[in-house]
């Protein structure tokens, strides 16, 4: 427990201050004093542990009580567990006292060490937060899951410098796919372009051809090299993020299960199978059956399942009569490939009686025969899972100091590889915001934008997957609808629409400003220095890209050193653009065109910087 005396600052009366000691939270306090207009208080960090245990004391002269706007500046410190003690001596005539509860073991506990939990933990570490990830399993779950990612996931990882690793994983996956095609085509893998490599994805098992996609549509032609990444399995993503978490110093505790927690206004005490952990925040990334969601009492409305799906990698005979890719039949839908032995069945017989029952070779064989009409014989099962089209979403992503991300916040069928992309998007959106609040760089109200921005995206994905189930049903009405969708998927307009939605082209956050880039994932601009925009986002900070060498713009950003990086460069492919402010998650907070006057109602760069990254250093907050 720490006690820190601060003046009754933030009034218009002259202040006299004196720093008499240091603490291990020096950096945060430096930012704090700069934020409220004290400038640099000259706090000197001391490596002597005795000195680090001393309180940071400031004295001041003032004759009036602090204003409500003044107190609001303390919000980031309240979010770290500090509380205001108004019963201190001489209140309101003397100094106020802030009594700290900064005895956290970590700033954030992330429950769940899958891709979403690891991505969030990495983002929090980039923002300076101390993180512990609790993962029940002792190693990566080998059970087959998603075998591909969509462009938003690839973009997120690309923006953190992980593109080379993704490209290598994809190369290995494509080698396996080529081997599968050679096996199917009597040693000839040359027909790959027509059987998978020329496909950008599917909608309800209706394949979408790459040659029919109009890349000039928003969100389709501006992702840079990330657009070339798709065939990366979920286990590979988890492995790569696990390695990155180790590099960043994330405390990943495998074999540790969350068993309960107690949350109040100042902290969360998390109970685990290996003892208690005290943290400032708890984020549930623990999957569709989230213990955090259930224990916190989040409402979870949605629709009940009507299908049972099985996905497996098996050893079988008689598979030569199975069609490659997705096939609709009178009894359901099945898929074969893109790796040897991989099969999927979709049956409209309701949810399984026991979802946790083992998936046996006999059951898989019966289902595959029933749906495909091919008498295959399954002789072995390497990995198998079942899932349904259960579709639910929490009504809010935060309750006090407890938040949710990924499948803990929303569940749906796996069609179209949307789940991983949605969860990674949650992690990117939440990570920098929560880290900024923890670090005192932003008020706690910034977290309200997490639900406001991500809930509509999640709701859309649920409807997207529901619509695919409707197009898969074997009844005559649904099959008639499916035929129309198939016809549309043979046109440029239809394929472009479906591909854009599949790859996040429709995601636009409701942010202030009229420029078409605002609220969208920033285009991966190629710059005159040979770099691309994503190359400048590896550190997890915001970026103000000045494309017209504007000294006034750079002067505005000077007050955000350490929060916003600034880069002056040209972009020949976009001579229309003057500047772009990119948030740490890669979304555009503000943009302006060259030579175009801003609309009178439009927010300018100063407003955008302050809205997202707080008051600039050295600025006085009005009393």
C-alpha positions as CSV (number, residue, x, y, z in Angstrom):
1,X,0.0,0.0,0.0
2,X,1.3,3.4,-1.0
3,X,0.3,6.9,0.2
4,X,0.9,9.8,-2.0
5,X,0.2,13.4,-1.1
6,X,-0.8,15.7,-3.9
7,X,-1.6,19.3,-3.7
8,X,-5.1,20.6,-4.1
9,X,-3.8,21.2,-7.6
10,X,-5.8,21.9,-10.8
11,X,-7.1,25.3,-9.6
12,X,-6.3,28.6,-11.1
13,X,-4.4,29.7,-8.0
14,X,-0.6,29.8,-8.2
15,X,0.9,26.5,-7.2
16,X,4.3,26.0,-5.5
17,X,5.5,22.4,-5.5
18,X,8.5,20.4,-4.2
19,X,9.3,16.8,-5.0
20,X,10.9,15.2,-2.0
21,X,11.2,11.6,-2.9
22,X,10.7,9.0,-5.6
23,X,8.7,5.9,-6.1
24,X,8.8,2.9,-8.5
25,X,5.9,4.5,-10.3
26,X,8.0,7.5,-11.4
27,X,7.2,7.2,-15.1
28,X,3.5,7.2,-14.5
29,X,3.7,10.2,-12.2
30,X,5.9,12.1,-14.7
31,X,3.2,11.6,-17.3
32,X,0.6,12.6,-14.7
33,X,2.2,15.9,-13.8
34,X,2.9,16.7,-17.4
35,X,-0.8,16.0,-18.2
36,X,-2.2,18.3,-15.6
37,X,0.1,21.1,-16.6
38,X,3.0,20.9,-14.1
39,X,5.5,20.1,-16.8
40,X,8.3,17.8,-15.7
41,X,8.4,17.7,-11.9
42,X,12.0,16.6,-11.9
43,X,11.3,13.3,-10.2
44,X,14.5,11.2,-10.0
45,X,14.2,7.5,-10.0
46,X,16.5,5.9,-7.4
47,X,17.6,2.2,-7.7
48,X,17.8,2.1,-3.9
49,X,14.8,-0.1,-2.9
50,X,14.5,1.9,0.3
51,X,14.1,5.1,-1.7
52,X,11.7,3.4,-4.0
53,X,9.5,2.6,-1.0
54,X,9.2,6.2,-0.1
55,X,6.1,8.3,-1.0
56,X,6.1,10.9,-3.7
57,X,5.2,14.1,-1.9
58,X,4.2,17.4,-3.4
59,X,3.2,20.5,-1.4
60,X,1.3,23.4,-2.8
61,X,-0.4,26.6,-1.9
62,X,-4.0,26.9,-2.9
63,X,-7.1,28.6,-1.5
64,X,-10.0,26.9,-3.3
65,X,-11.4,23.4,-3.7
66,X,-10.5,21.4,-6.8
67,X,-13.0,21.6,-9.6
68,X,-14.9,18.7,-11.0
69,X,-12.9,18.9,-14.2
70,X,-9.7,18.8,-12.1
71,X,-10.7,15.7,-10.3
72,X,-11.6,14.0,-13.6
73,X,-8.0,14.1,-14.6
74,X,-7.3,11.7,-11.7
75,X,-9.5,9.0,-13.4
76,X,-6.5,7.1,-14.8
77,X,-5.1,6.8,-11.3
78,X,-8.4,5.7,-9.9
79,X,-8.5,3.0,-12.6
80,X,-5.2,1.7,-11.3
81,X,-6.6,1.2,-7.9
82,X,-6.1,4.6,-6.2
83,X,-8.8,6.2,-4.2
84,X,-9.4,9.8,-3.1
85,X,-9.5,10.3,0.7
86,X,-11.4,13.5,1.2
87,X,-11.3,13.0,5.0
88,X,-7.6,13.9,5.0
89,X,-6.5,16.7,7.3
90,X,-7.3,20.3,6.1
91,X,-9.6,19.1,3.3
92,X,-10.8,21.1,1.5
93,X,-8.4,23.8,2.6
94,X,-5.2,21.7,2.6
95,X,-3.7,18.9,0.5
96,X,-5.9,16.0,-0.6
97,X,-4.5,12.6,-0.1
98,X,-4.7,9.7,-2.5
99,X,-4.3,6.4,-0.8
100,X,-3.0,3.8,-3.2
101,X,-4.0,0.2,-3.6
102,X,-1.1,-0.4,-6.0
103,X,-0.2,-3.7,-4.5
104,X,-1.3,-5.6,-7.6
105,X,0.5,-8.7,-8.5
106,X,-0.1,-7.7,-12.1
107,X,-2.1,-5.0,-13.9
108,X,-4.2,-7.5,-15.9
109,X,-5.1,-11.1,-15.7
110,X,-6.1,-12.6,-19.0
111,X,-8.1,-15.8,-18.6
112,X,-7.4,-18.0,-21.6
113,X,-4.2,-18.6,-23.5
114,X,-5.6,-19.2,-27.0
115,X,-4.9,-16.8,-29.9
116,X,-7.2,-14.1,-28.6
117,X,-5.8,-14.1,-25.1
118,X,-2.2,-14.2,-26.3
119,X,-2.8,-11.4,-28.8
120,X,-4.4,-9.3,-26.1
121,X,-1.5,-10.0,-23.7
122,X,1.0,-8.9,-26.3
123,X,-0.9,-5.7,-27.0
124,X,-1.0,-4.9,-23.3
125,X,2.7,-5.5,-22.9
126,X,3.4,-3.2,-25.8
127,X,1.5,-0.6,-23.9
128,X,3.5,-1.1,-20.7
129,X,1.1,-3.2,-18.7
130,X,2.1,-6.1,-16.5
131,X,0.1,-9.2,-17.7
132,X,-0.5,-12.7,-16.5
133,X,-2.2,-15.2,-18.8
134,X,-3.9,-18.2,-17.2
135,X,-4.3,-21.2,-19.4
136,X,-5.9,-24.4,-18.2
137,X,-4.1,-26.6,-20.8
138,X,-0.4,-27.3,-20.5
139,X,0.2,-27.1,-24.3
140,X,-1.5,-26.0,-27.5
141,X,-4.7,-28.0,-28.1
142,X,-4.0,-30.2,-31.2
143,X,-7.7,-30.7,-32.0
144,X,-8.5,-29.5,-35.5
145,X,-9.9,-26.0,-35.6
146,X,-9.9,-23.3,-38.2
147,X,-7.5,-23.8,-41.1
148,X,-7.5,-20.3,-42.5
149,X,-7.6,-16.7,-41.5
150,X,-9.2,-13.7,-43.1
151,X,-7.5,-10.5,-44.1
152,X,-8.2,-8.5,-40.8
153,X,-6.3,-11.1,-38.8
154,X,-3.4,-11.2,-41.2
155,X,-3.4,-7.3,-41.1
156,X,-3.2,-7.3,-37.3
157,X,-0.3,-9.7,-37.2
158,X,1.4,-7.9,-40.1
159,X,1.2,-4.6,-38.3
160,X,3.1,-6.2,-35.4
161,X,6.0,-7.5,-37.6
162,X,4.8,-11.1,-37.9
163,X,4.3,-11.3,-41.7
164,X,7.5,-13.4,-42.4
165,X,6.4,-16.0,-39.9
166,X,2.9,-16.1,-41.4
167,X,4.2,-16.4,-44.9
168,X,6.4,-19.4,-43.9
169,X,3.5,-21.2,-42.2
170,X,1.3,-20.6,-45.3
171,X,4.1,-21.9,-47.6
172,X,4.1,-25.2,-45.7
173,X,0.3,-25.4,-45.7
174,X,0.3,-24.9,-49.5
175,X,2.9,-27.6,-49.9
176,X,0.5,-30.0,-48.1
177,X,-2.4,-28.8,-50.3
178,X,-0.4,-29.5,-53.4
179,X,0.4,-33.0,-52.1
180,X,-3.3,-33.5,-51.6
181,X,-4.1,-32.4,-55.2
182,X,-1.3,-34.7,-56.6
183,X,-2.8,-37.6,-54.7
184,X,-6.2,-36.8,-56.1
185,X,-5.0,-36.1,-59.7
186,X,-2.6,-39.1,-60.1
187,X,0.5,-37.1,-59.4
188,X,-0.5,-33.9,-61.2
189,X,-0.8,-30.9,-58.9
190,X,-1.0,-28.4,-61.8
191,X,-4.7,-28.1,-61.6
192,X,-4.5,-26.3,-58.3
193,X,-5.6,-23.0,-59.5
194,X,-9.0,-24.4,-60.4
195,X,-9.3,-26.4,-57.3
196,X,-8.3,-24.1,-54.5
197,X,-5.4,-21.8,-55.0
198,X,-7.7,-19.5,-57.1
199,X,-10.3,-19.4,-54.3
200,X,-10.5,-16.5,-51.8
201,X,-13.0,-18.2,-49.5
202,X,-16.5,-19.4,-49.4
203,X,-20.0,-18.4,-48.3
204,X,-22.1,-21.3,-47.1
205,X,-19.8,-23.6,-49.0
206,X,-20.2,-21.6,-52.3
207,X,-16.7,-21.0,-53.4
208,X,-15.5,-17.4,-54.3
209,X,-13.2,-17.2,-57.2
210,X,-10.2,-14.8,-56.9
211,X,-10.4,-13.8,-60.6
212,X,-13.9,-12.3,-60.0
213,X,-12.9,-10.0,-57.2
214,X,-12.7,-6.2,-58.0
215,X,-9.7,-5.1,-55.9
216,X,-10.6,-1.5,-56.2
217,X,-13.4,-1.8,-53.8
218,X,-12.8,-0.4,-50.3
219,X,-11.1,-2.8,-48.0
220,X,-10.0,-5.2,-50.8
221,X,-7.0,-3.5,-52.5
222,X,-5.3,-1.7,-49.6
223,X,-4.2,-4.4,-47.2
224,X,-0.7,-4.7,-48.7
225,X,1.1,-8.0,-48.3
226,X,-1.4,-9.1,-45.6
227,X,-3.9,-9.8,-48.4
228,X,-1.7,-12.6,-49.6
229,X,-2.0,-14.5,-46.3
230,X,-4.9,-16.9,-45.7
231,X,-3.9,-20.5,-45.2
232,X,-2.7,-20.4,-41.6
233,X,-4.2,-22.7,-39.1
234,X,-5.4,-21.6,-35.7
235,X,-2.8,-23.8,-33.9
236,X,0.0,-22.1,-35.9
237,X,-1.4,-18.6,-34.9
238,X,-1.4,-19.7,-31.2
239,X,2.2,-21.0,-31.5
240,X,3.5,-17.8,-33.1
241,X,1.7,-15.6,-30.6
242,X,3.1,-17.8,-27.8
243,X,6.6,-17.1,-29.1
244,X,5.9,-13.4,-29.3
245,X,4.5,-13.3,-25.8
246,X,7.7,-14.9,-24.5
247,X,9.7,-12.2,-26.4
248,X,7.7,-9.4,-24.9
249,X,7.9,-10.8,-21.3
250,X,4.3,-11.9,-20.9
251,X,3.8,-14.2,-17.9
252,X,2.0,-17.1,-19.5
253,X,1.0,-19.7,-16.8
254,X,0.0,-22.9,-18.4
255,X,-1.7,-25.6,-16.4
256,X,-3.4,-22.9,-14.3
257,X,-7.2,-22.7,-14.2
258,X,-9.3,-19.7,-13.1
259,X,-11.8,-21.0,-10.4
260,X,-13.4,-17.8,-9.3
261,X,-12.8,-14.1,-8.7
262,X,-13.9,-11.2,-6.5
263,X,-14.1,-7.7,-8.1
264,X,-14.6,-4.3,-6.6
265,X,-14.1,-0.7,-7.6
266,X,-10.3,-1.0,-7.0
267,X,-9.1,-4.4,-8.0
268,X,-9.9,-8.0,-9.0
269,X,-8.7,-10.9,-6.9
270,X,-8.6,-13.9,-9.2
271,X,-8.7,-17.4,-7.6
272,X,-6.9,-20.1,-9.5
273,X,-5.9,-23.8,-9.1
274,X,-2.5,-22.5,-8.0
275,X,-3.5,-19.7,-5.6
276,X,-4.8,-16.2,-5.8
277,X,-3.7,-13.3,-8.1
278,X,-4.5,-9.7,-7.4
279,X,-4.9,-7.5,-10.5
280,X,-6.3,-4.2,-11.6
281,X,-8.3,-5.9,-14.4
282,X,-9.6,-9.2,-15.5
283,X,-10.3,-10.1,-19.2
284,X,-12.0,-13.3,-20.1
285,X,-10.7,-14.8,-23.3
286,X,-11.6,-18.3,-22.2
287,X,-13.8,-19.4,-25.1
288,X,-17.5,-20.0,-25.8
289,X,-18.1,-21.6,-22.4
290,X,-16.3,-18.8,-20.6
291,X,-16.1,-19.2,-16.9
292,X,-15.4,-15.4,-16.5
293,X,-18.6,-14.6,-18.5
294,X,-20.7,-16.9,-16.3
295,X,-19.2,-15.9,-13.0
296,X,-19.5,-12.2,-13.8
297,X,-23.2,-12.6,-14.8
298,X,-23.0,-11.2,-18.4
299,X,-26.3,-11.5,-20.2
300,X,-25.8,-13.8,-23.3
301,X,-28.9,-13.7,-25.5
302,X,-29.0,-15.3,-29.0
303,X,-30.4,-18.2,-31.0
304,X,-30.4,-21.9,-30.4
305,X,-28.6,-24.4,-32.7
306,X,-30.3,-26.4,-35.4
307,X,-27.3,-28.2,-37.0
308,X,-24.6,-30.6,-35.9
309,X,-21.2,-30.3,-37.7
310,X,-18.2,-32.5,-37.5
311,X,-14.7,-31.7,-38.7
312,X,-11.9,-34.3,-38.7
313,X,-8.7,-35.5,-40.2
314,X,-9.1,-39.2,-40.8
315,X,-7.6,-42.1,-42.6
316,X,-10.1,-43.6,-45.0
317,X,-10.6,-45.7,-48.1
318,X,-13.0,-45.1,-50.9
319,X,-12.4,-41.3,-50.8
320,X,-11.8,-41.1,-54.5
321,X,-15.5,-40.5,-55.1
322,X,-15.7,-37.6,-52.7
323,X,-15.7,-34.2,-54.4
324,X,-13.0,-31.8,-53.4
325,X,-14.2,-28.6,-51.7
326,X,-17.7,-28.0,-50.5
327,X,-20.7,-30.0,-51.8
328,X,-24.4,-29.6,-51.1
329,X,-26.5,-32.8,-51.2
330,X,-30.1,-33.7,-50.4
331,X,-29.1,-34.5,-46.9
332,X,-26.8,-31.7,-45.9
333,X,-23.4,-30.3,-46.9
334,X,-19.9,-31.8,-46.8
335,X,-16.3,-30.7,-47.5
336,X,-13.2,-32.7,-48.5
337,X,-9.7,-31.1,-48.3
338,X,-7.6,-29.0,-48.5
339,X,-5.4,-31.4,-46.8
340,X,-5.3,-35.2,-47.0
341,X,-8.0,-36.8,-44.9
342,X,-9.8,-33.6,-43.9
343,X,-13.6,-33.9,-44.0
344,X,-16.5,-31.7,-42.7
345,X,-20.1,-32.8,-42.4
346,X,-23.1,-30.5,-41.8
347,X,-26.4,-32.1,-40.8
348,X,-29.7,-30.4,-40.0
349,X,-30.8,-32.8,-37.3
350,X,-30.6,-30.5,-34.3
351,X,-27.8,-30.1,-31.8
352,X,-25.9,-33.2,-30.4
353,X,-27.4,-34.9,-27.4
354,X,-24.0,-34.8,-25.7
355,X,-21.6,-32.3,-27.2
356,X,-18.7,-33.6,-25.0
357,X,-19.1,-37.2,-26.1
358,X,-16.0,-38.6,-28.0
359,X,-16.2,-38.4,-31.8
360,X,-15.7,-41.9,-33.0
361,X,-14.7,-43.3,-36.4
362,X,-18.0,-45.2,-36.6
363,X,-20.0,-42.0,-36.0
364,X,-17.9,-40.0,-38.5
365,X,-18.2,-42.7,-41.1
366,X,-22.0,-43.0,-40.8
367,X,-22.4,-39.2,-41.1
368,X,-20.1,-38.8,-44.0
369,X,-21.8,-41.7,-45.9
370,X,-25.2,-40.2,-45.1
371,X,-24.4,-36.7,-46.3
372,X,-22.1,-37.6,-49.3
373,X,-23.7,-40.8,-50.5
374,X,-20.3,-42.3,-50.9
375,X,-19.4,-45.5,-49.2
376,X,-16.2,-44.4,-47.6
377,X,-14.6,-46.5,-44.8
378,X,-12.8,-44.6,-42.0
379,X,-10.0,-46.6,-40.6
380,X,-8.5,-44.1,-38.2
381,X,-9.2,-40.7,-36.7
382,X,-6.2,-38.3,-36.2
383,X,-8.2,-35.4,-34.8
384,X,-11.9,-34.6,-34.7
385,X,-14.4,-32.1,-33.2
386,X,-18.0,-31.2,-33.4
387,X,-19.7,-27.8,-33.4
388,X,-23.1,-26.2,-33.9
389,X,-24.6,-23.0,-35.1
390,X,-25.3,-21.8,-31.5
391,X,-25.2,-17.9,-31.9
392,X,-25.1,-15.7,-28.9
393,X,-23.5,-12.4,-27.9
394,X,-23.1,-10.5,-24.6
395,X,-25.0,-7.3,-24.4
396,X,-22.0,-5.4,-23.1
397,X,-18.3,-6.3,-23.2
398,X,-17.4,-4.8,-19.8
399,X,-18.7,-5.0,-16.2
400,X,-16.6,-2.7,-14.0
401,X,-13.1,-4.2,-14.0
402,X,-14.1,-7.4,-15.9
403,X,-14.1,-7.5,-19.7
404,X,-14.6,-10.1,-22.3
405,X,-13.0,-10.7,-25.7
406,X,-13.2,-13.4,-28.4
407,X,-15.6,-16.3,-28.1
408,X,-16.2,-15.4,-24.4
409,X,-18.1,-12.4,-25.8
410,X,-19.8,-14.1,-28.8
411,X,-20.3,-17.5,-30.3
412,X,-21.4,-18.6,-33.7
413,X,-20.8,-21.4,-36.3
414,X,-17.3,-21.7,-37.7
415,X,-18.3,-21.1,-41.4
416,X,-16.0,-18.6,-43.2
417,X,-13.2,-18.5,-40.5
418,X,-14.9,-15.5,-39.0
419,X,-14.4,-16.4,-35.3
420,X,-10.6,-16.0,-35.1
421,X,-10.7,-12.7,-37.0
422,X,-13.4,-11.4,-34.8
423,X,-11.5,-12.3,-31.6
424,X,-8.2,-10.9,-32.9
425,X,-10.1,-7.7,-33.7
426,X,-11.4,-7.5,-30.2
427,X,-7.9,-8.0,-28.8
428,X,-6.4,-5.2,-31.0
429,X,-9.2,-2.8,-30.1
430,X,-9.1,-3.4,-26.3
431,X,-5.3,-3.9,-25.8
432,X,-4.1,-0.4,-26.5
433,X,-7.0,1.2,-24.7
434,X,-6.7,-0.7,-21.5
435,X,-3.0,-0.3,-21.5
436,X,-3.4,3.5,-21.9
437,X,-5.9,3.6,-19.0
438,X,-3.5,1.6,-16.8
439,X,-0.6,3.7,-17.7
440,X,-2.4,7.0,-16.9
441,X,-2.4,8.1,-20.5
442,X,-6.2,8.1,-20.9
443,X,-9.3,8.3,-18.7
444,X,-11.2,5.2,-17.9
445,X,-14.0,6.4,-20.2
446,X,-11.9,5.3,-23.2
447,X,-12.9,1.7,-22.4
448,X,-16.5,2.6,-23.2
449,X,-15.5,2.8,-26.9
450,X,-14.6,-0.9,-26.8
451,X,-18.2,-2.1,-26.5
452,X,-19.4,0.7,-28.7
453,X,-17.0,-0.3,-31.6
454,X,-16.8,-4.0,-31.3
455,X,-20.4,-5.0,-30.4
456,X,-21.8,-4.0,-33.8
457,X,-19.1,-6.0,-35.5
458,X,-19.8,-9.0,-33.5
459,X,-23.6,-8.7,-34.1
460,X,-22.9,-8.5,-37.8
461,X,-20.7,-11.7,-37.8
462,X,-23.5,-13.6,-36.0
463,X,-25.9,-12.6,-38.7
464,X,-23.4,-13.5,-41.4
465,X,-23.0,-17.0,-40.0
466,X,-26.8,-17.4,-39.5
467,X,-27.3,-16.5,-43.2
468,X,-24.9,-19.2,-44.2
469,X,-26.8,-21.8,-42.3
470,X,-30.0,-20.7,-44.0
471,X,-28.3,-21.1,-47.4
472,X,-27.2,-24.6,-46.4
473,X,-30.5,-26.1,-45.4
474,X,-31.7,-29.0,-47.6
475,X,-35.3,-27.9,-47.9
476,X,-36.6,-26.8,-51.4
477,X,-37.0,-23.2,-50.4
478,X,-33.4,-22.9,-49.1
479,X,-31.9,-24.8,-52.0
480,X,-33.7,-22.3,-54.4
481,X,-32.1,-19.5,-52.5
482,X,-28.7,-21.2,-52.6
483,X,-28.9,-21.5,-56.4
484,X,-29.5,-17.7,-56.7
485,X,-26.5,-17.1,-54.4
486,X,-24.4,-19.4,-56.5
487,X,-25.4,-17.5,-59.6
488,X,-24.4,-14.2,-57.9
489,X,-21.1,-15.7,-56.9
490,X,-20.3,-16.2,-60.6
491,X,-20.4,-12.4,-61.1
492,X,-17.8,-9.8,-60.3
493,X,-20.3,-7.7,-58.3
494,X,-21.5,-10.7,-56.3
495,X,-18.1,-12.2,-55.6
496,X,-16.7,-8.8,-54.7
497,X,-19.5,-8.0,-52.3
498,X,-19.2,-11.4,-50.5
499,X,-15.4,-11.3,-50.4
500,X,-15.3,-7.7,-49.0
501,X,-17.7,-8.7,-46.3
502,X,-15.8,-11.9,-45.6
503,X,-12.5,-9.9,-45.2
504,X,-13.8,-7.1,-43.0
505,X,-14.4,-4.5,-45.8
506,X,-17.7,-3.5,-44.2
507,X,-16.2,-2.7,-40.8
508,X,-16.3,1.0,-40.1
509,X,-16.4,2.4,-36.6
510,X,-18.6,5.4,-36.0
511,X,-15.9,8.0,-35.4
512,X,-16.2,11.8,-35.8
513,X,-15.2,13.1,-39.2
514,X,-16.4,12.9,-42.8
515,X,-13.3,11.6,-44.6
516,X,-14.0,8.1,-46.1
517,X,-10.9,6.6,-44.3
518,X,-12.0,7.6,-40.8
519,X,-13.2,4.6,-38.8
520,X,-11.8,2.1,-41.3
521,X,-8.7,0.0,-41.2
522,X,-6.0,2.2,-42.5
523,X,-4.7,1.4,-46.0
524,X,-1.2,0.0,-46.1
525,X,0.3,2.9,-48.0
526,X,3.6,2.5,-49.8
527,X,5.8,5.4,-48.9
528,X,8.7,7.2,-50.7
529,X,11.3,5.9,-48.2
530,X,10.6,2.4,-49.3
531,X,8.6,1.4,-46.2
532,X,4.9,0.7,-45.9
533,X,2.5,2.1,-43.3
534,X,2.3,-1.2,-41.4
535,X,6.1,-1.1,-40.9
536,X,5.6,1.9,-38.5
537,X,3.0,0.2,-36.3
538,X,5.2,-2.6,-34.9
539,X,5.7,-0.9,-31.6
540,X,1.9,-0.7,-30.8
541,X,1.8,3.1,-30.8
542,X,-0.3,5.5,-32.8
543,X,1.1,7.0,-36.0
544,X,0.6,10.5,-37.4
545,X,1.6,10.3,-41.1
546,X,2.4,13.7,-42.6
547,X,2.3,13.4,-46.4
548,X,2.7,17.1,-47.2
549,X,5.6,18.1,-44.9
550,X,3.3,20.2,-42.7
551,X,5.2,21.8,-39.7
552,X,2.0,22.8,-37.9
553,X,0.8,19.3,-38.0
554,X,4.0,18.0,-36.5
555,X,3.9,20.7,-33.8
556,X,0.5,19.4,-32.7
557,X,1.9,15.9,-32.4
558,X,5.0,17.0,-30.5
559,X,3.0,17.0,-27.3
560,X,2.2,13.3,-27.7
561,X,5.8,12.0,-27.7
562,X,5.7,8.4,-26.5
563,X,2.1,8.1,-27.4
564,X,2.0,9.0,-31.0
565,X,4.8,8.5,-33.5
566,X,5.2,11.0,-36.3
567,X,6.5,10.3,-39.8
568,X,6.9,12.7,-42.7
569,X,7.0,10.9,-46.1
570,X,5.4,11.0,-49.5
571,X,2.9,8.5,-51.0
572,X,2.9,8.7,-54.8
573,X,0.0,6.2,-55.1
574,X,-2.3,8.6,-53.0
575,X,-1.4,12.2,-54.0
576,X,-4.9,13.1,-52.7
577,X,-4.0,12.4,-49.1
578,X,-2.4,15.1,-46.9
579,X,-2.3,13.3,-43.5
580,X,-3.5,10.2,-41.7
581,X,-3.7,9.6,-37.9
582,X,-3.7,5.9,-37.3
583,X,-4.6,4.4,-33.9
584,X,-2.5,1.6,-32.4
585,X,-5.1,-1.0,-33.6
586,X,-4.6,0.2,-37.2
587,X,-7.8,2.1,-37.6
588,X,-7.9,5.6,-39.0
589,X,-8.8,8.2,-36.3
590,X,-8.5,11.2,-38.6
591,X,-7.5,11.9,-42.2
592,X,-7.4,14.9,-44.5
593,X,-7.0,15.4,-48.2
594,X,-4.4,17.7,-49.8
595,X,-5.7,21.1,-50.7
596,X,-9.2,20.4,-49.6
597,X,-10.7,22.6,-46.9
598,X,-12.1,20.7,-43.9
599,X,-15.9,20.9,-43.5
600,X,-16.9,23.3,-40.7
601,X,-18.4,20.4,-38.7
602,X,-15.3,18.2,-39.1
603,X,-13.1,17.4,-36.2
604,X,-9.5,18.4,-36.8
605,X,-6.2,16.7,-35.9
606,X,-5.9,18.5,-32.5
607,X,-9.4,17.2,-31.5
608,X,-8.7,13.7,-32.7
609,X,-5.3,13.5,-30.9
610,X,-6.9,14.7,-27.6
611,X,-10.0,12.4,-28.0
612,X,-7.9,9.3,-28.4
613,X,-4.6,10.1,-26.7
614,X,-5.4,12.6,-23.9
615,X,-4.1,16.1,-23.2
616,X,-0.7,16.9,-24.7
617,X,2.2,17.3,-22.4
618,X,2.5,20.7,-20.9
619,X,-1.1,21.7,-21.5
620,X,-3.1,23.1,-18.5
621,X,-6.5,21.7,-17.7
622,X,-9.0,24.4,-17.0
623,X,-10.1,24.8,-13.4
